[in-house]
Amino acid sequence: MSFKFPSIYDFPPFFTKQVHSQTLETQKSHWIQLILDYCRFNKIWILSLNGESGDSTLDHVDPEDEDDDDDYAEVTKQSLFTNNKIDRSLKSDFIMEIYNEMISKEKAEWVNPKNHKHGIIVYWHTLEEWANIIFEWIDITGQSNTVLTLYELRKGDLAKTQEFYGMNPTVLIKVLNVLVKTDRAQIMKDDNGKIAGVKFSDK
């Protein structure tokens, strides 16, 4: 089963930044919804500047890398921002504008705010919504007061049918931090400071 693109995706002007301000806002709104739907369907947690999955690169990001001289990335034929059927692609500066709009609406955040080349983390659910989804699942499955590893949360047998199954580890940690701040979870670390497990409360 493949993702079904909306009809507007085959409309050539959809790939050209509109001049009229109201039309432009509508255009960006459609693009944002398309990005959220596409990433949700394909379980893409990180979207690169050229509109491809960037999940495999997140764990290699250097938070101190401030080399942000180039926000340009070539949009390929495999990109979400390319429609080969009508031979149209978004320009990189407009993609950046759409990404910044998503960030302002809390639908995304930069993987590295100091270096945009690593792309964005996409939130089809907010961190708070993800936290509620995971906590409810913990309660329903009777796993309160049980220590679970990150792997069990992301890839465990009980999680296979859940929307958060396969969640990028960095995104999961952000969600767990929300639960910690609301006293619904405790994070346990090993001697090296790495997360060894998570214990969820029963409140």
Kinemage of the C-alpha trace (Angstrom):
@kinemage 1
@onewidth
@group {chain A} dominant
@subgroup {mainchain}
@vectorlist {calphas} color= white
{ca met a 1} P 0.000 0.000 0.000
{ca ser a 2} L 1.490 3.314 -1.064
{ca phe a 3} L 0.762 6.843 0.045
{ca lys a 4} L -2.088 8.532 -1.829
{ca phe a 5} L -1.183 12.090 -2.719
{ca pro a 6} L -3.913 14.742 -2.716
{ca ser a 7} L -5.159 15.964 -6.098
{ca ile a 8} L -3.442 19.333 -5.622
{ca tyr a 9} L -0.096 17.516 -5.863
{ca asp a 10} L -0.693 17.145 -9.622
{ca phe a 11} L -1.430 20.846 -10.029
{ca pro a 12} L 1.733 22.509 -11.462
{ca pro a 13} L 1.308 25.888 -9.663
{ca phe a 14} L 1.437 23.993 -6.358
{ca phe a 15} L 5.195 23.702 -6.950
{ca thr a 16} L 5.707 27.421 -7.611
{ca lys a 17} L 5.747 29.909 -4.750
{ca gln a 18} L 2.671 32.063 -5.139
{ca val a 19} L 2.880 35.856 -5.175
{ca his a 20} L -0.454 36.767 -3.624
{ca ser a 21} L -0.082 36.623 0.178
{ca gln a 22} L -3.376 34.870 0.928
{ca thr a 23} L -2.797 32.315 -1.826
{ca leu a 24} L 0.717 31.756 -0.517
{ca glu a 25} L -0.517 31.092 3.002
{ca thr a 26} L -3.019 28.561 1.668
{ca gln a 27} L -0.296 26.957 -0.433
{ca lys a 28} L 2.058 26.621 2.552
{ca ser a 29} L -0.773 25.223 4.664
{ca his a 30} L -1.402 22.525 2.041
{ca trp a 31} L 2.289 21.692 1.873
{ca ile a 32} L 2.558 21.423 5.655
{ca gln a 33} L -0.416 19.081 5.838
{ca leu a 34} L 1.023 17.000 2.997
{ca ile a 35} L 4.370 16.719 4.778
{ca leu a 36} L 2.693 15.651 8.024
{ca asp a 37} L 0.468 13.085 6.284
{ca tyr a 38} L 3.322 11.737 4.162
{ca cys a 39} L 5.710 11.375 7.086
{ca arg a 40} L 3.037 9.808 9.268
{ca phe a 41} L 2.156 7.235 6.590
{ca asn a 42} L 5.789 6.358 5.903
{ca lys a 43} L 6.988 6.671 9.520
{ca ile a 44} L 9.524 9.331 8.591
{ca trp a 45} L 10.684 11.079 11.746
{ca ile a 46} L 13.425 13.190 10.189
{ca leu a 47} L 12.997 14.990 6.862
{ca ser a 48} L 16.073 16.298 5.072
{ca leu a 49} L 16.331 19.624 3.280
{ca asn a 50} L 15.675 17.912 -0.035
{ca gly a 51} L 12.535 16.140 1.180
{ca glu a 52} L 13.903 12.657 1.793
{ca ser a 53} L 14.064 10.603 4.975
{ca gly a 54} L 16.969 11.640 7.165
{ca asp a 55} L 16.413 9.161 10.004
{ca ser a 56} L 19.651 7.297 9.364
{ca thr a 57} L 21.744 10.432 9.843
{ca leu a 58} L 20.309 11.732 13.115
{ca asp a 59} L 22.496 9.684 15.416
{ca his a 60} L 25.596 11.097 13.709
{ca val a 61} L 24.702 14.757 14.145
{ca asp a 62} L 27.257 16.822 16.012
{ca pro a 63} L 25.348 19.332 18.175
{ca glu a 64} L 28.394 21.613 18.118
{ca asp a 65} L 28.495 21.704 14.316
{ca glu a 66} L 27.682 25.317 13.485
{ca asp a 67} L 28.657 25.185 9.817
{ca asp a 68} L 25.410 26.531 8.437
{ca asp a 69} L 26.714 28.354 5.396
{ca asp a 70} L 24.534 26.484 2.942
{ca asp a 71} L 20.814 25.811 3.373
{ca tyr a 72} L 20.628 24.529 -0.187
{ca ala a 73} L 20.055 20.866 -0.992
{ca glu a 74} L 19.388 19.445 -4.428
{ca val a 75} L 15.826 18.187 -4.769
{ca thr a 76} L 16.039 14.751 -6.350
{ca lys a 77} L 13.512 12.687 -8.285
{ca gln a 78} L 12.888 10.600 -5.147
{ca ser a 79} L 11.988 13.643 -3.078
{ca leu a 80} L 8.576 14.429 -1.668
{ca phe a 81} L 9.048 17.850 -3.238
{ca thr a 82} L 9.323 16.449 -6.762
{ca asn a 83} L 6.405 15.277 -8.867
{ca asn a 84} L 7.937 13.391 -11.782
{ca lys a 85} L 4.534 12.941 -13.371
{ca ile a 86} L 4.219 16.663 -14.105
{ca asp a 87} L 7.964 17.388 -14.030
{ca arg a 88} L 7.787 19.904 -11.197
{ca ser a 89} L 9.910 20.476 -8.061
{ca leu a 90} L 9.938 22.966 -5.223
{ca lys a 91} L 12.888 25.329 -5.001
{ca ser a 92} L 15.107 24.945 -1.945
{ca asp a 93} L 14.417 28.456 -0.617
{ca phe a 94} L 10.671 27.761 -0.608
{ca ile a 95} L 11.233 24.429 1.152
{ca met a 96} L 13.122 26.343 3.855
{ca glu a 97} L 10.222 28.773 4.154
{ca ile a 98} L 7.773 25.890 4.576
{ca tyr a 99} L 10.015 24.251 7.186
{ca asn a 100} L 10.272 27.497 9.152
{ca glu a 101} L 6.495 27.829 9.036
{ca met a 102} L 6.164 24.288 10.424
{ca ile a 103} L 8.571 25.135 13.223
{ca ser a 104} L 6.635 28.297 14.100
{ca lys a 105} L 3.486 26.145 14.353
{ca glu a 106} L 5.306 23.533 16.504
{ca lys a 107} L 4.885 20.907 13.797
{ca ala a 108} L 8.649 20.489 13.482
{ca glu a 109} L 12.010 21.533 14.885
{ca trp a 110} L 15.502 21.642 13.459
{ca val a 111} L 17.590 18.556 14.184
{ca asn a 112} L 20.401 21.006 14.901
{ca pro a 113} L 19.294 24.649 15.236
{ca lys a 114} L 22.875 25.724 14.558
{ca asn a 115} L 23.076 23.773 11.306
{ca his a 116} L 19.989 23.341 9.171
{ca lys a 117} L 21.609 20.910 6.736
{ca his a 118} L 20.520 17.995 8.939
{ca gly a 119} L 16.832 18.759 8.307
{ca ile a 120} L 13.833 18.768 10.620
{ca ile a 121} L 12.178 16.491 13.132
{ca val a 122} L 8.566 16.147 11.990
{ca tyr a 123} L 5.774 16.175 14.562
{ca trp a 124} L 2.482 14.874 13.167
{ca his a 125} L 1.732 14.615 16.881
{ca thr a 126} L 3.165 17.147 19.308
{ca leu a 127} L 5.596 15.889 21.932
{ca glu a 128} L 2.830 16.247 24.517
{ca glu a 129} L 0.442 14.188 22.383
{ca trp a 130} L 3.080 11.476 21.899
{ca ala a 131} L 3.668 11.464 25.650
{ca asn a 132} L -0.050 10.920 26.285
{ca ile a 133} L -0.241 8.173 23.642
{ca ile a 134} L 2.685 6.249 25.116
{ca phe a 135} L 1.541 6.720 28.714
{ca glu a 136} L -1.976 5.498 27.872
{ca trp a 137} L -0.483 2.440 26.148
{ca ile a 138} L 1.667 1.734 29.222
{ca asp a 139} L -1.455 1.873 31.406
{ca ile a 140} L -3.619 -0.266 29.113
{ca thr a 141} L -0.943 -2.954 28.758
{ca gly a 142} L -0.323 -3.091 32.511
{ca gln a 143} L 3.282 -1.941 32.333
{ca ser a 144} L 3.112 0.767 34.989
{ca asn a 145} L 5.929 0.551 37.557
{ca thr a 146} L 7.845 -1.694 35.161
{ca val a 147} L 11.283 -0.791 33.857
{ca leu a 148} L 11.398 -0.836 30.049
{ca thr a 149} L 14.355 -0.270 27.756
{ca leu a 150} L 14.243 2.161 24.852
{ca tyr a 151} L 14.343 -0.841 22.534
{ca glu a 152} L 11.258 -2.378 24.174
{ca leu a 153} L 9.405 0.920 23.744
{ca arg a 154} L 10.465 1.334 20.118
{ca lys a 155} L 10.611 -2.238 18.869
{ca gly a 156} L 9.068 -4.514 21.502
{ca asp a 157} L 6.458 -7.100 20.569
{ca leu a 158} L 3.742 -5.316 22.533
{ca ala a 159} L 4.429 -2.092 20.621
{ca lys a 160} L 4.221 -3.557 17.131
{ca thr a 161} L 0.693 -2.310 16.457
{ca gln a 162} L 1.292 1.132 17.947
{ca glu a 163} L 1.845 4.329 15.987
{ca phe a 164} L 5.046 5.058 17.908
{ca tyr a 165} L 6.577 1.706 16.889
{ca gly a 166} L 9.994 2.381 15.353
{ca met a 167} L 10.143 5.936 16.689
{ca asn a 168} L 13.522 7.536 16.199
{ca pro a 169} L 15.489 7.195 19.482
{ca thr a 170} L 16.206 10.925 19.716
{ca val a 171} L 12.522 11.738 19.268
{ca leu a 172} L 11.578 9.120 21.869
{ca ile a 173} L 13.930 10.689 24.405
{ca lys a 174} L 12.278 14.072 23.818
{ca val a 175} L 8.884 12.442 24.481
{ca leu a 176} L 10.149 10.709 27.622
{ca asn a 177} L 11.458 14.017 28.932
{ca val a 178} L 7.912 15.379 28.690
{ca leu a 179} L 6.704 12.444 30.809
{ca val a 180} L 9.509 13.020 33.322
{ca lys a 181} L 8.590 16.708 33.653
{ca thr a 182} L 4.973 15.739 34.376
{ca asp a 183} L 6.003 13.091 36.948
{ca arg a 184} L 4.746 10.222 34.824
{ca ala a 185} L 8.104 8.563 34.217
{ca gln a 186} L 11.598 8.168 35.624
{ca ile a 187} L 14.665 7.752 33.437
{ca met a 188} L 17.432 5.498 34.758
{ca lys a 189} L 20.990 5.832 33.470
{ca asp a 190} L 24.014 3.562 33.635
{ca asp a 191} L 27.494 4.471 34.878
{ca asn a 192} L 28.285 6.013 31.500
{ca gly a 193} L 25.278 8.305 31.612
{ca lys a 194} L 23.377 6.399 28.938
{ca ile a 195} L 19.689 5.634 29.382
{ca ala a 196} L 19.356 2.091 30.743
{ca gly a 197} L 15.613 2.054 31.242
{ca val a 198} L 12.419 3.960 31.890
{ca lys a 199} L 9.929 3.386 34.675
{ca phe a 200} L 6.398 4.733 34.255
{ca ser a 201} L 4.184 5.752 37.161
{ca asp a 202} L 0.646 4.514 37.680
{ca lys a 203} L -0.924 7.931 38.235
